[in-house]
Amino acid sequence: NKVFIPYCTGDVHSGNKVTTYFDPDGKGDPVTFHHVGHKNMEKVISYLKQHFNNPKEMVVTGASAGGAGSLINYHFIRKNLNPDKGYLINDSGPIFSAPAGTGNQYPLQAKIREVWNIDYILQKFQLDMPDIDVFYDFGQINEGLALAYPQDRITITVFKRDSNYSGYSYARFYGLDES
């Protein structure tokens, strides 16, 4: 069986907030995004649990934004479906460590915390894995999954120069040329 989960919320399947963005130049109209990706994932997980509970094996994968979403939601999918063996293939959606206030990815993590309300998902993760501090360093999710599921196979693939992901993650926060 294969389940495809489309991506339409602009929040790598992790948000829980409706946010209105305003044009900094004041020329364009405001744009409202429903960043409710994790709320949607909760509905997907409920469906999967009804139809595929306790499978022998489970593979969760995604590319770019979907890769980040697969990483972020792997624990919740795995916990609810309870497979004998799990596999995560995150294709080009890394979440790097950025302890509060430091690291190149910290500005991105601070911004998405504000506009997507990812505290909702981080609190849930933190309750299940209290020894791993994902709440103040999202990158710790990698270690949390490795410790929680040592028999699972968890991997990431990346391009050496992924301009989409690096442009979104860094260029806008450091004044780099996105082209």
WOCOR-V546317 format. One record per residue. N is the residue number from 1. PHI is phi in whole degrees, 0 to 359 (* if undefined). PSI is psi as a letter, one per 20 degrees, with the letter a starting at -180 (999 if undefined). D_FIRST is the distance of its C-alpha to the first C-alpha in whole Angstrom. Layout:
N|PHI|PSI|D_FIRST ; N|PHI|PSI|D_FIRST
This chain:
1|*|q|0 ; 2|226|p|4 ; 3|239|p|7 ; 4|258|p|10 ; 5|247|o|13 ; 6|294|q|16 ; 7|244|o|20 ; 8|217|j|23 ; 9|252|i|25 ; 10|66|k|27 ; 11|220|k|26 ; 12|43|l|23 ; 13|59|k|21 ; 14|228|i|24 ; 15|271|r|27 ; 16|204|l|28 ; 17|199|q|31 ; 18|264|p|33 ; 19|232|p|35 ; 20|255|p|38 ; 21|255|p|39 ; 22|246|q|42 ; 23|295|p|44 ; 24|298|h|46 ; 25|271|i|48 ; 26|73|j|48 ; 27|268|h|48 ; 28|265|r|44 ; 29|287|q|43 ; 30|297|q|41 ; 31|236|p|37 ; 32|252|p|35 ; 33|247|p|32 ; 34|263|n|29 ; 35|279|m|28 ; 36|236|k|26 ; 37|299|g|23 ; 38|286|h|22 ; 39|299|h|23 ; 40|296|g|20 ; 41|298|h|18 ; 42|299|h|19 ; 43|291|g|18 ; 44|298|g|15 ; 45|298|h|15 ; 46|299|g|16 ; 47|298|g|14 ; 48|299|h|11 ; 49|296|h|13 ; 50|291|h|14 ; 51|256|h|10 ; 52|223|k|9 ; 53|294|p|12 ; 54|56|l|13 ; 55|289|q|10 ; 56|295|g|12 ; 57|225|q|11 ; 58|216|p|10 ; 59|242|p|10 ; 60|243|p|12 ; 61|212|r|14 ; 62|188|r|16 ; 63|240|p|19 ; 64|57|d|23 ; 65|301|h|23 ; 66|293|h|19 ; 67|294|g|20 ; 68|298|g|22 ; 69|296|h|20 ; 70|294|h|17 ; 71|295|g|20 ; 72|295|h|22 ; 73|260|i|19 ; 74|306|g|17 ; 75|303|g|20 ; 76|290|h|19 ; 77|294|g|15 ; 78|297|g|16 ; 79|300|g|19 ; 80|278|h|17 ; 81|274|h|14 ; 82|54|l|16 ; 83|287|r|14 ; 84|294|h|16 ; 85|218|p|15 ; 86|237|q|15 ; 87|226|p|15 ; 88|236|p|16 ; 89|239|o|17 ; 90|267|o|19 ; 91|264|n|20 ; 92|68|k|24 ; 93|228|l|24 ; 94|290|q|26 ; 95|239|o|28 ; 96|272|q|31 ; 97|293|p|34 ; 98|208|m|37 ; 99|309|q|39 ; 100|319|o|40 ; 101|87|i|43 ; 102|228|r|42 ; 103|85|q|40 ; 104|295|h|39 ; 105|268|i|36 ; 106|302|g|38 ; 107|301|h|39 ; 108|296|g|35 ; 109|298|h|34 ; 110|295|g|37 ; 111|293|g|37 ; 112|290|h|33 ; 113|300|g|34 ; 114|290|g|37 ; 115|270|i|35 ; 116|251|i|31 ; 117|56|l|32 ; 118|283|i|30 ; 119|303|h|32 ; 120|304|g|30 ; 121|282|h|27 ; 122|295|h|29 ; 123|296|g|31 ; 124|297|g|28 ; 125|296|g|27 ; 126|297|h|31 ; 127|297|h|31 ; 128|280|h|28 ; 129|226|m|30 ; 130|295|i|33 ; 131|275|i|34 ; 132|247|p|33 ; 133|270|m|34 ; 134|285|h|32 ; 135|297|h|34 ; 136|248|j|36 ; 137|206|n|34 ; 138|302|h|31 ; 139|298|i|31 ; 140|290|i|31 ; 141|301|h|27 ; 142|300|g|26 ; 143|294|h|29 ; 144|301|g|28 ; 145|294|g|24 ; 146|298|h|25 ; 147|286|h|28 ; 148|287|h|25 ; 149|229|m|23 ; 150|295|h|25 ; 151|271|i|22 ; 152|282|r|19 ; 153|254|o|19 ; 154|237|p|20 ; 155|219|r|21 ; 156|225|q|23 ; 157|241|q|24 ; 158|217|q|26 ; 159|270|q|29 ; 160|298|h|32 ; 161|227|m|33 ; 162|273|n|31 ; 163|291|h|33 ; 164|295|g|31 ; 165|292|g|30 ; 166|291|h|33 ; 167|298|g|35 ; 168|291|h|33 ; 169|280|h|33 ; 170|232|g|37 ; 171|307|g|39 ; 172|291|h|40 ; 173|267|i|41 ; 174|239|j|43 ; 175|66|k|45 ; 176|276|q|43 ; 177|286|o|43 ; 178|287|i|39 ; 179|281|999|40
